[in-house]
Amino acid sequence: MQKIIAGILAFSLFFAISFGMLFLMLKLWVAGQLKMGNGNFWLVKLVQEHPWRIMATVGSVWIVGLLIALPFMIRDGFFNQ
């Protein structure tokens, strides 16, 4: 039972850190593009103007993917390691 709880906790922490890294990497990408002088390109402007929408979209895709994969992970014993 403790292995299952530890597995769920480790996977949850991994998922939370992944969401945090999404915001950080988006900000670093925009900062790098601005520093290189690419601030006038449409994609850089789009990401700069709508970072929360992009993060919500990517996060939603991740959550939907997790919800699809979770029953198979449980059935295959992913958390029983």
ZINOR-V667361 format. One record per run of one state. SS is the DSSP state (h for helix, s for strand, l for the rest). FROM is the first residue (numbers start at 0). LEN is the number of residues. If there is no record, write none. Layout:
{{SS:FROM:LEN} {SS:FROM:LEN}}
//
This chain:
{{l:0:1} {h:1:35} {l:36:5} {h:41:8} {l:49:1} {h:50:25} {l:75:2} {h:77:3} {l:80:1}}
//
